[in-house]
Structures are given as structure tokens and as C-alpha cells.
Amino acid sequence: MRSILGVVALLALAGGAWWVVRGQQTVAMTTPYQAVLLSNGSAYFGRLEGLGSAYPVLKEVYYVQSRPGQDGKPAVNTLVKRGKEWHGPDRMILTASAIVFVEPVNPGSRVSQLIAEAAATK
């Protein structure tokens, strides 16, 4: 009887360990950049690491800045690299629960082109 309880306890422990490890797995990204929408409505582009963990990290962060057009013209959108703010951030450490969704940024997309242009003008 003791050996049966020991086996059951060992299986329960192994199952619990598997569940914890499985819950901490990260999701692999297949494109160089990702679009990340946060629950506050902010959208950022960058290299996302640790998706699936409690605190994913977004590096090489960009965002879209809109300025109203003049004389009835449409708004002007500009892709801006984070880091020029007063505190000079080099990454964003996110809370996983604040992420609404993540999408791949296609390497041939306009966003990827703008990032490449910004990187070339450093």
C-alpha cells in the first residue's frame, strides 16, 4: 500500500512540475519585428523576447506619432524610435497581462522599411 501511495505522490509531483514548466514556456517569434498592442491602447513595434513569460521584453522599440494635417489635409504619421525621451529607455519590460495581442511585422511591410531606414540614419 505504501508503494502505491509513493507512486501516486511521485506522479502528482511530476505532473505538477510539468504544468509549472509548461506554463513558463515562451512563444518563438518568426519575424524580426513584432507589433504589440497594450490594454491602454498603445501600439509599439520592436523585437519581442520572452512572450509567454510574466514579463516579456520589447527591444528596439518604435511607435507611431500622429500630427494633425494643416489646411484640412490628412494627419501625418511618423515612426519614432524610443530612447530620445528624458530617461533614455533602451527597452520596455511589459506585464504580460497588459498585452492584448502580438502580431508579426512582415519583413516586406512599410513598418519594416521605415525601421530599416531609421536604423540606417543613426
C-alpha positions as CSV (number, residue, x, y, z in Angstrom):
1,M,0.0,0.0,0.0
2,R,2.9,2.3,0.8
3,S,4.5,1.8,-2.6
4,I,1.2,2.7,-4.3
5,L,0.9,5.9,-2.4
6,G,4.6,6.7,-3.2
7,V,4.0,6.1,-6.9
8,V,0.8,8.3,-6.8
9,A,2.7,11.0,-5.0
10,L,5.6,10.9,-7.5
11,L,3.2,11.1,-10.4
12,A,1.4,14.0,-8.9
13,L,4.8,15.8,-8.3
14,A,5.9,15.1,-11.8
15,G,2.6,16.3,-13.2
16,G,2.8,19.5,-11.2
17,A,6.4,20.2,-12.2
18,W,5.4,19.6,-15.9
19,W,2.5,22.0,-15.5
20,V,4.7,24.8,-14.0
21,V,7.4,24.4,-16.6
22,R,4.8,24.3,-19.4
23,G,3.2,27.5,-18.1
24,Q,6.6,29.3,-18.3
25,Q,7.4,28.4,-21.9
26,T,7.9,31.3,-24.3
27,V,6.5,31.6,-27.7
28,A,9.0,31.8,-30.6
29,M,8.8,34.7,-32.9
30,T,9.4,34.0,-36.6
31,T,9.8,37.6,-37.9
32,P,12.5,40.1,-36.9
33,Y,9.9,42.6,-35.5
34,Q,6.5,42.3,-33.9
35,A,3.6,44.7,-33.3
36,V,2.4,44.8,-29.7
37,L,-1.0,46.3,-28.7
38,L,-1.3,47.1,-25.0
39,S,-4.5,47.3,-23.0
40,N,-4.1,51.1,-22.7
41,G,-4.5,51.3,-26.5
42,S,-0.8,52.0,-27.1
43,A,0.8,50.2,-30.0
44,Y,4.6,49.5,-30.3
45,F,6.8,47.8,-32.8
46,G,10.1,46.0,-31.9
47,R,11.9,42.8,-31.1
48,L,9.8,40.9,-28.5
49,E,11.6,38.5,-26.3
50,G,10.0,36.2,-23.7
51,L,6.5,36.1,-25.0
52,G,4.6,33.7,-22.8
53,S,6.6,34.7,-19.7
54,A,5.2,37.0,-17.0
55,Y,7.4,40.0,-18.1
56,P,8.2,39.9,-21.9
57,V,10.8,42.5,-23.1
58,L,10.4,44.7,-26.1
59,K,13.7,45.9,-27.6
60,E,14.4,48.4,-30.5
61,V,11.1,50.0,-29.7
62,Y,9.2,52.2,-32.2
63,Y,5.8,53.8,-32.1
64,V,3.7,55.9,-34.5
65,Q,3.3,59.6,-33.8
66,S,0.4,61.3,-35.5
67,R,0.3,65.1,-36.2
68,P,-2.8,66.8,-37.5
69,G,-2.6,67.8,-41.1
70,Q,-2.7,71.5,-42.0
71,D,-5.4,73.2,-44.0
72,G,-7.7,70.2,-44.0
73,K,-5.0,67.7,-45.1
74,P,-4.9,64.3,-43.5
75,A,-2.9,63.6,-40.4
76,V,0.8,62.9,-40.9
77,N,2.1,59.7,-39.3
78,T,5.7,59.3,-38.4
79,L,7.5,56.2,-37.0
80,V,9.6,57.3,-33.9
81,K,12.2,55.2,-32.1
82,R,12.0,55.3,-28.4
83,G,15.1,56.3,-26.5
84,K,15.1,60.1,-27.0
85,E,12.8,60.6,-24.0
86,W,14.4,62.2,-20.9
87,H,15.1,58.8,-19.2
88,G,16.6,57.3,-22.4
89,P,14.9,53.9,-22.3
90,D,16.6,51.1,-24.3
91,R,13.8,48.5,-23.8
92,M,10.3,48.1,-22.4
93,I,9.6,45.4,-19.8
94,L,6.0,44.6,-20.2
95,T,3.5,42.9,-17.9
96,A,2.0,40.0,-19.8
97,S,-1.5,40.8,-18.7
98,A,-1.2,44.2,-20.3
99,I,-0.6,42.7,-23.8
100,V,-3.8,42.5,-25.8
101,F,-2.2,40.9,-28.8
102,V,1.1,40.4,-30.7
103,E,1.4,40.3,-34.5
104,P,4.3,39.6,-36.7
105,V,5.6,42.5,-38.8
106,N,6.2,41.2,-42.3
107,P,9.8,41.9,-43.4
108,G,8.4,43.5,-46.7
109,S,5.9,45.8,-44.9
110,R,6.1,49.5,-44.7
111,V,6.8,49.4,-41.0
112,S,9.9,47.1,-41.6
113,Q,11.0,49.5,-44.4
114,L,10.7,52.5,-42.0
115,I,12.6,50.7,-39.3
116,A,15.4,49.8,-41.7
117,E,15.6,53.5,-42.8
118,A,15.7,54.7,-39.2
119,A,18.5,52.2,-38.4
120,A,20.5,53.3,-41.4
121,T,20.3,57.0,-40.4
122,K,21.7,56.5,-36.8
